[in-house]
Amino acid sequence: MSSPASTPSRRRGGKRGRSSNPPTPQDARSPPSQRRRADDSASTGDLQPMPTSPPADAQSPGAPDALFSSPPQFRHSAIPLDFDISSPLTYGTPSSRVEGTPRSGVRGTPVRQRPDLGSVRKARQVDLHSDGVAEDVVATEQSLGQKLVIWGTDVNVASCKEKFQRFLQRFIDPLAKEDEDVGLDLNKPRYMQRLEEINMVGEPFLNVNCDHLRSFDENLYRQLICYPQEVIPTFDMAANEIFFDRYPDSILEHQIQVRPYNALKTRNMRSLNPEDIDQLITISGMVIRSSQLIPEMQEAFFKCQVCAFTTRVEIDRGRIAEPSVCKNCNTTHSMALIHNRSMFSDKQMIKLQESPEDMPAGQTPHTVALFAHNDLVDKVQPGDRVNVTGIYRAVPIRVNPRVSNVKSVYKTHIDVIHYRKTDAKRLHGVDEETEQKMFTEERVAILKELSKKADIYERLSSALAPSIYEHEDIKKGILLQLFGGSRKDFTHTGRGNFRAEINILLCGDPGTSKSQLLQYVYNLVPRGQYTSGKGSSAVGLTAYVMKDPETRQLVLQTGALVLSDNGICCIDEFDKMNESTRSVLHEVMEQQTLSIAKAGIICQLNARTSILAAANPIESQWNPKKTTIENIQLPHTLLSRFDLIFLMLDPRDEAYDRRLARHLVSLYYRSEEKMEEEYMDMAVLRDYIAYARSYVNPRLSEEASQALIEAYVDMRKIGSGRGMVSAYPRQLESLIRLAEAHAKVRFSEKVETIDVEEAKRLHREALKQSATDPRTGIVDISILTTGMSATARKRKEELAQALRKLIQSKGKTPALKYQQLFDDLRAQSDTAVTKEMFEEALRALADDDFLTVTGKTVRLL
Amino acid sequence: MPCVADWLNNPFSIVQGIFAQNVPNSDWEKKVTEYFKEKLKENNATNWVPSLNDVPVHYLKPNSLVKFRCMVQDMFDPEFYVGVYETVDPNTNARVLHFGKYRDVAECGPQQEIDLNSSQTVTLERQTFYCVPVPGESAWVKEISFLTYASQARVSPSTSYTPSRHKRSYEEDEDMELHPSKQKEQHMGNSSGGDIHGCVEPKRLETEASAGHHLISPNCSPPLDLNFPLPGEKGPACLVKVYESWDSFKVNDVLEVYGILSVDPVLSIVNNEERDSSALDPMECMDTAEEQRVHSPPASLVPRIHVILAQKLQHINPLLPACLNEEESKTCEYLHLTSLFVSNFMSELSPVRAELLGFLTHALLGDSLAAEYLILHLISTVYARRDVLPLGKFTVNLSGCPRNSIFTEHIYRIIQQLVPASYRLQMTIENMNHSRFIPHKDYTANRLVSGVLQLASNTSLVVDETQLEQGQLDTTGVHNVTALSNLITWQKVDYDFNYHQMEFPCNINVLITSEGRSLLPSDCQVHLQPQIIPPNMEEYINSLLTAVLPSVLNKFRIYLSLLRLLDYSISDEVTKAVEEDFVEMRKNDPESITADDLHRTLLVARFLSLSAGQTTLSRERWLRAKQLEALRKGRLQQQKCVNGNEL
């Protein structure tokens, strides 16, 4: 505990850098090797232009970006070939171009300070074998060779540099298949290609994946993690040497800066502790607030009012020590700060909050402050999910400079070195990667073991919402929905994406725990949304445009459907949803996109969401004498978009009641632990699903496709026998999706016949429940597709014909009494004719322009 | 009798002593906690510690040991502090080690300097909780816990604060813990006007006055919102610094902490200094002014407690021993006392129940069925969750309440007298549209802004729907109502974190009073059938409250708190019987008996058994539960008919 704890003090005690020797314009002691690193104040003071200033940033990167796909967050300002002399910011420094343009080579390219590393200064080195602190041994690093290390670390600059150069020159990623690798030759050293890119694009930043470094040289990686402040400048040096060796004529804005990312110990914020201070860490989180740009003075420029002697003072621990005496004329208090010639760097304070997934239940999220410097300023906005790599710092707070008491608390923050947006890709293109959860090898082994079990399908489905009793098939359906089908892309053939998500509608009596099932699913999946049809408006589901109160900008706020992209949107009380809201779902449920044209914003958002909806029957109790459509009164255009429609009915059978009672009673006294033993853990289930979703992508096997074809033909046949169509291509697609999902359950890369069998069974089961014609008892898909069963349609036609005959038989009477006609028809017909049926028949005839109904009379036309 | 104890008045000297003895190794931290644990175990020692709940901050001695009964309202970020530091005397170069634990400021003598670069410096981590007094805590809880303390503390000079008004009564009553006296009885008698809060009012006023005084600070900054969940709450909010196992505490947990009070005025100076120098030093301005105000408010207003011992409380009823849970009480010294207490009380359970039933029947205008259900409701608690389903919640909708607010107000007054924490939520359009129900994160100040629904476990929430008029709910209103119904159905509240929502499970007993059926969901609706209509409701209730003896009232309180904590089981036999019953009922009437009914009847049976002190379900109880349900349903049916006829 004590060693890491003492780090903050040690750092400050190190007295690295200039603070010990007051900076003078002629710092002759600076050794050549160090001067090459262009130590800020002295050697390059006059050469150095103002740090990146807004005008430079304003120039758009333009063409180079179109050609090269470097990560967007590093899309920085263009290569300022020259300085805009008219710019007020270069005022007073025209002489900065003394070296002549175009400058090139290591020597010519200015070094930009790296405020993210504290300040880059000479690291004091010590000889490991000598006891005393060797003063100014820096000069002789070459001669003393291997024994020299930077004070307080075990880093030897020379060997470290050499190793890193070797890494850059030789490293070939064996596992290369990363999203950033677009346009890279995987068989050539990866980072040399990067350097080439830098040469062409002119963005002097080299992003280094720490994971690569680790696989190349474990020790170097460890040093990087433990002593980033010392090691990264060494890396910079190494990278620049190689770069200017290869491309001596290259012109860069400043020297290349190495930005490591993905330090393997990616931590969540909660696990940060004092041991991490001053180490390189990568944490993920969500940006919640960003400050305005803060110009931070790096170097102050003082001028004597008396003799015009000038001097520069560097920032030291956040303070500038104003010279009280002019060195030239010895006048006291004559030095005045010249703002225009002082150097500033951009800085921004950002608050990062831990991502909701990382948080233990019942606690509030932690936050951590980030400081972004220079290019990294304004790279992230509040709401972004980012992975941040940086150095963790702790700074003591002084109560009062005049009082020796110190507040015993440190302020902590992270100096950002690298950002990586985790959800940037969600906006465009395929995004399997984002869902990627880190699975440990043991976890994967457990999951694979599980998947080999013969009854895994049953196991998983019973693990789903164990508190809900029975309804096995419904649970199986929902399970398949959780896994989803394989995503297929037919864009090139003009069909666009095929829907891989499975939609399910549950309808049934109130109190059959539909809501509970929905609630469970919502809690299970990482990106689930739960809305109630009663309370949601079209706007809440889709997206709305809002004026940001602060910036007065229009902001697109996404609704439940968009938020559940790649997840499940649970909609309760589906039937209570109003018409316009429901119409939004049409597009989402088939095309999986959402089009918005509002307040000048026209766009199409991805909404690849599965929909799990629950609806109550219109008469509060399910009427078994009616069809599904009649019972829930939903437009069949919408119903046909559901792959499975289940009825959750009260079975009313004694054995069921008995089991149900036993189940419920057990709920009320058994302890929680006991219950958990019996079923699979929710966490295991969640991991299992997540793993299958991201790693298993089954394809249809030959037999399976044959079986699917057969199944489809069979379904069509059933219908055609009775003069109606009982299956549509949509049903075939559903079958495919279900079969794929079932294969995923088994972690199988191939869809086999058993998957098709189960898909068929489940589909039939759902059909049996929802598409059975209550009059004939035959499964009839047209109930769902046209809203009316074939027999019902036939009956309706027959009745209309009978009515027409009846009226015609009455001869030429221009008007008939409504009631009279009804009674006559009833008397004539051999089946019972209800008033509704009669009215329907009248309407049908009216549509044929045969008659009109006005009030209580029926007129012939 | 205790003398001027160092550990109470000057705990730093103790810590220093232990620290000095063990300094090279880090054992000393453990030893400090051990020491205080031992001390507090001593006979009634916990009662000598002044409580921040009872005594205004400015009466307490800084750096003394205090206790605080509170709810964790928000958790701030963990902070790193110097655990051990070294000071140097520049003249003599003498080095001294100090500990930074339990302190806000690393102190050193006038001639010394802190050597931040010393190799001895140890950085440690601690967590800050923003704690508020338990929201809706009933007046009697405060009063009794104060009396308990005061009766002990008269010898302890750690505070000069003893409200003179009470003095006589303390000296008279020795056995204050269980029977807060005839004195109180008199008090109640005197204040028959109905002001039962009267006795604590002056003390509160004092607190307020002091708070008010600080609010008008020379800075003239706007008054600090202390972020109490419920409107109109008063009391000290506190920054509680936790040094150990802070992961085990959650938001909304009720804690009792023992720790060192820190009201160092330096802390406030720090603030100002920082604000002044912020322009100069960019390092300091990383927090916004608001954030600073919230995270380091003036110590006089929001004192700091550096926790030595903290424990989660199962209940806040001062009449009960603190730890009743078997596992926890293993470590508890009072184990035998506790079990003795419980078994003693259990033996006289049935008369207490009968009396309580009678009392509530009177309160509910002679409706004994409603009273029965009210008892069940009051002892209900969420005892487990099956995936998303909370088990054991029993929300009662008391319909048929007379449409004048006086009745529900009085019901609430009665409940307030019985349960340790409660809140009456008036469901008016105005209230729904304008009050803050759901806590939300304020990112500028970086804190969780509280809302009405941020309540501790087992708080009674009385929703008064009789106040509701026709009108338009706006967006906030809809959100609020949704949140309320989510709370009732799932026993959870989704806190609003702006970019996402986070679910916080809760355990709140909701009682809805309404005229007709409530618009909020409920587990069971009981239609009130008043037998007597008193001409003057207020008088009636007042006389009812004065008639009941405080000792009896206390028994009611113990009864309700204790039964909640009992275990419960159902034997196989009874399970069979219940099964049979259910099948039978379904056969006879498949339309009206559903799984929901079984759920409810099982719940009723559970609480019915518990209310009689039985921890297993017996056949008789099951039948009785069915009978109650039948009666209740009969009434509803009847009501429907009546309404139908009227229409």
Interface residues (C-beta under 8 A of the other chain):
Chain A: M1 S2 P4 A5 S6 T7 P8 S9 R10 R12 G13 N273 P274 I277 M286 I288 R289 S291 I294 E296 G318 R319 K347 M349 K351 P356 M359 P360 A361 G362 Q363 T364 P365 H366 T367 V368 A369 F371 P382 G383 A394 V395 P396 I397 V399 N400 S404 N405 V406 K407 S408 V409 Y410 K411 T412 H413 A465 P466 S467 Y469 G511 T512 S513 Q516 Q519 Y520 N523 S532 G535 D650 R652 E654 D657 R658 L660 A661 R662 L664 V665 S666 L667 Y668 Y669 S671 E672 M675 M682
Chain B: S26 D74 M75 D77 P78 E79 F80 Y81 V82 G83 Y85 G100 R103 D104 V105 A106 E107 C108 Q112 E113 I114 L116 N117 S118 S119 Q120 T121 V122 T123 L124 E125 D247 K250 V251 N252 V266 I269 V270 E273 E274 D281 P282 M283 E284 C285 M286 D287 A384 R385 R386 D387 V388 L389 L391 K441 Y443 T444 N446 L448 V478 T482 W490 F497 N498 Y499 H500 M502 E503 F504 P505 Y568 S569 I570 T575 V578 E579 D581 F582 V583 R586 K587 P590 T594 A595 D596 L598 H599 L602 L603 R606 L617
